[in-house]
């Protein structure tokens, strides 16, 4: 069963390849969605797929890319139509 979760990641997460790293991680887990920078400095990640893969992505989001310094991750389940692929931008 496919579900979607939206994550808001805070800390040093812009300009450190966080979105691209999240995309690669999500694709390896078979997830679709998107990662975008927000004006307030956070990154928003929408991910859709199997619950176990979503759990693994969420655990990765707490660490992030090597140059990132994640200070918080807020997650919510959302009712979204799953995208065909994972995108950044």
Backbone as JSON, one array per atom type, in Angstrom:
{
  "sequence": "XXXXXXXXXXXXXXXXXXXXXXXXXXXXXXXXXXXXXXXXXXXXXXXXXXXXXXXXXXXXXXXXXXXXXXXXXXXXXXXXXXXXXXXXX",
  "N": [[0.84, -1.19, 0.0], [0.51, 2.21, -0.81], [1.6, 5.14, 0.73], [1.8, 8.62, 1.66], [4.11, 10.96, 2.99], [4.93, 14.06, 4.47], [7.77, 15.91, 5.13], [9.46, 18.27, 7.12], [12.5, 19.76, 7.29], [14.89, 21.1, 9.42], [17.72, 23.23, 10.13], [21.12, 23.33, 9.03], [20.57, 22.97, 6.0], [20.28, 23.84, 3.44], [22.02, 24.48, 0.43], [23.9, 22.49, 0.75], [23.78, 20.17, -0.66], [21.6, 18.71, 0.19], [18.96, 18.27, -0.83], [19.43, 16.89, -3.29], [20.78, 14.66, -2.32], [18.77, 13.57, -0.74], [16.94, 12.92, -2.74], [18.39, 10.91, -4.14], [18.58, 8.99, -2.1], [15.86, 8.44, -1.65], [15.12, 7.41, -4.16], [16.66, 5.07, -4.22], [15.27, 3.66, -2.35], [12.93, 3.18, -3.61], [10.99, 5.16, -3.64], [8.76, 7.88, -4.49], [8.35, 11.43, -5.07], [9.21, 14.69, -3.86], [11.73, 17.19, -3.23], [12.2, 20.31, -1.86], [13.57, 23.6, -1.43], [12.64, 25.85, 1.12], [11.54, 29.22, 1.71], [12.11, 30.01, 4.31], [14.42, 28.74, 5.06], [14.23, 26.07, 5.63], [13.98, 22.63, 4.41], [11.61, 21.0, 2.46], [10.36, 17.78, 2.19], [8.52, 15.64, 0.32], [7.43, 12.41, 0.32], [6.48, 9.33, -1.14], [5.29, 6.01, -0.95], [6.01, 2.64, 0.07], [5.43, 1.83, 3.51], [7.6, 0.87, 5.11], [9.83, 1.67, 3.61], [9.44, 4.43, 3.68], [9.83, 4.86, 6.41], [12.56, 4.27, 6.58], [13.63, 6.3, 4.96], [12.89, 8.52, 6.48], [14.46, 8.12, 8.78], [16.97, 8.51, 7.61], [16.73, 11.22, 6.91], [17.07, 12.52, 9.33], [19.79, 12.54, 9.6], [20.91, 13.35, 7.1], [22.69, 14.85, 4.28], [26.33, 14.64, 3.95], [27.46, 17.24, 4.51], [25.42, 18.54, 5.77], [23.68, 19.82, 8.67], [21.45, 18.7, 10.54], [18.84, 19.83, 12.55], [16.27, 19.31, 13.24], [13.35, 17.35, 12.44], [10.17, 17.35, 11.2], [7.3, 15.46, 10.75], [4.47, 14.53, 8.8], [1.58, 12.66, 7.9], [0.09, 12.69, 4.72], [-2.59, 13.24, 2.4], [-2.05, 12.71, -0.66], [-1.69, 12.58, -4.21], [0.49, 10.24, -5.39], [3.52, 11.23, -6.92], [5.04, 10.52, -10.19], [7.76, 10.19, -10.13], [10.8, 11.07, -8.35], [11.62, 14.35, -7.59], [13.62, 17.38, -7.53], [13.78, 20.82, -6.59]],
  "CA": [[0.0, 0.0, 0.0], [1.28, 3.44, -0.93], [1.22, 6.29, 1.55], [2.66, 9.79, 1.47], [4.47, 11.71, 4.18], [5.62, 15.33, 4.24], [8.78, 16.17, 6.16], [10.08, 19.59, 7.15], [13.8, 19.55, 7.89], [15.51, 22.35, 9.84], [19.15, 23.21, 10.37], [21.92, 23.73, 7.86], [20.1, 21.99, 5.02], [20.28, 24.43, 2.1], [23.37, 24.73, -0.07], [24.79, 21.41, 1.18], [23.36, 19.0, -1.45], [20.61, 17.94, 0.94], [17.85, 17.85, -1.71], [19.88, 15.86, -4.22], [21.06, 13.46, -1.53], [17.46, 13.0, -0.36], [16.41, 12.31, -3.96], [19.1, 9.65, -4.37], [18.18, 8.06, -1.04], [14.47, 8.05, -1.92], [15.09, 6.54, -5.35], [17.19, 3.76, -3.83], [14.24, 3.0, -1.55], [11.76, 3.0, -4.44], [9.99, 6.18, -3.3], [8.58, 9.03, -5.36], [8.05, 12.64, -4.31], [9.98, 15.88, -4.22], [12.45, 17.91, -2.17], [12.29, 21.71, -2.25], [13.99, 24.58, -0.44], [11.63, 26.82, 1.53], [12.07, 30.57, 1.93], [12.53, 30.19, 5.69], [15.65, 28.0, 5.32], [13.97, 24.64, 5.78], [13.74, 21.83, 3.22], [10.4, 20.17, 2.53], [10.46, 16.54, 1.44], [7.32, 14.82, 0.2], [7.82, 11.08, -0.13], [5.36, 8.41, -1.27], [5.69, 4.64, -1.22], [5.74, 1.66, 1.12], [5.67, 2.35, 4.86], [8.95, 0.54, 5.59], [10.77, 2.54, 2.9], [9.25, 5.77, 4.23], [10.49, 4.87, 7.72], [14.01, 4.31, 6.35], [13.96, 7.64, 4.5], [12.77, 9.43, 7.62], [15.67, 7.95, 9.6], [18.07, 9.17, 6.89], [16.53, 12.66, 6.96], [17.6, 13.01, 10.6], [21.24, 12.69, 9.42], [21.09, 14.19, 5.92], [23.92, 14.77, 3.5], [27.51, 14.8, 4.81], [27.71, 18.63, 4.93], [24.24, 19.07, 6.46], [23.58, 19.76, 10.13], [20.01, 18.65, 10.78], [18.47, 20.1, 13.94], [14.91, 18.83, 13.5], [12.53, 16.82, 11.36], [8.76, 17.25, 11.53], [6.69, 14.59, 9.75], [3.02, 14.38, 8.84], [0.98, 11.89, 6.83], [-0.72, 13.55, 3.87], [-3.38, 12.6, 1.36], [-1.56, 13.27, -1.92], [-1.52, 11.65, -5.31], [1.93, 10.02, -5.52], [4.14, 11.62, -8.2], [5.61, 9.42, -10.96], [9.18, 10.07, -9.85], [11.26, 11.97, -7.3], [12.23, 15.54, -8.19], [14.11, 18.45, -6.65], [13.61, 22.13, -7.21]],
  "C": [[0.88, 1.24, 0.0], [0.71, 4.5, 0.01], [2.19, 7.41, 1.28], [2.89, 10.48, 2.81], [5.22, 12.97, 3.76], [6.53, 15.58, 5.43], [9.28, 17.61, 6.01], [11.38, 19.46, 7.94], [14.42, 20.91, 8.19], [16.99, 22.14, 10.11], [19.89, 23.76, 9.18], [21.63, 22.71, 6.76], [19.97, 22.58, 3.61], [21.71, 24.75, 1.7], [24.38, 23.67, 0.32], [24.42, 20.09, 0.5], [22.36, 18.12, -0.72], [19.51, 17.41, 0.03], [18.28, 16.73, -2.65], [20.19, 14.56, -3.49], [19.76, 12.78, -1.1], [16.82, 12.32, -1.56], [17.06, 10.95, -4.22], [18.7, 8.59, -3.35], [16.77, 7.53, -1.31], [14.38, 7.11, -3.11], [15.62, 5.15, -5.04], [16.15, 2.95, -3.05], [12.95, 2.76, -2.34], [10.64, 3.98, -4.17], [9.9, 7.23, -4.41], [8.28, 10.24, -4.49], [8.85, 13.82, -4.8], [10.68, 16.44, -2.98], [12.64, 19.34, -2.65], [12.81, 22.55, -1.08], [12.82, 25.5, -0.15], [12.3, 28.15, 1.83], [12.61, 30.78, 3.34], [13.78, 29.38, 6.06], [15.47, 26.51, 5.51], [13.95, 23.97, 4.4], [12.48, 21.03, 3.47], [10.61, 18.95, 1.64], [9.12, 15.84, 1.49], [7.78, 13.49, -0.35], [6.61, 10.16, -0.1], [5.89, 7.01, -1.6], [5.29, 3.74, -0.06], [6.17, 2.19, 2.49], [7.09, 2.06, 5.35], [10.01, 1.4, 4.9], [10.65, 3.97, 3.4], [9.92, 5.89, 5.6], [12.01, 4.99, 7.56], [14.44, 5.68, 5.85], [13.91, 8.63, 5.65], [13.99, 9.32, 8.54], [16.86, 8.63, 8.93], [17.95, 10.69, 6.99], [17.07, 13.27, 8.25], [19.12, 13.21, 10.54], [21.54, 13.61, 8.25], [22.39, 13.94, 5.2], [25.12, 15.03, 4.41], [27.74, 16.23, 5.32], [26.55, 19.23, 5.71], [24.39, 18.96, 7.97], [22.1, 19.85, 10.46], [19.75, 18.89, 12.26], [17.06, 19.62, 14.27], [14.23, 18.32, 12.25], [11.1, 16.69, 11.89], [8.1, 16.47, 10.4], [5.19, 14.54, 9.94], [2.59, 13.49, 7.68], [0.07, 12.82, 6.05], [-1.46, 12.71, 2.84], [-3.03, 13.26, 0.04], [-1.59, 12.18, -2.98], [-0.01, 11.47, -5.5], [2.45, 10.46, -6.89], [4.73, 10.38, -8.91], [7.07, 9.16, -10.64], [9.52, 10.99, -8.69], [11.98, 13.13, -7.95], [12.75, 16.48, -7.11], [13.86, 19.77, -7.36], [12.56, 22.94, -6.57]]
}
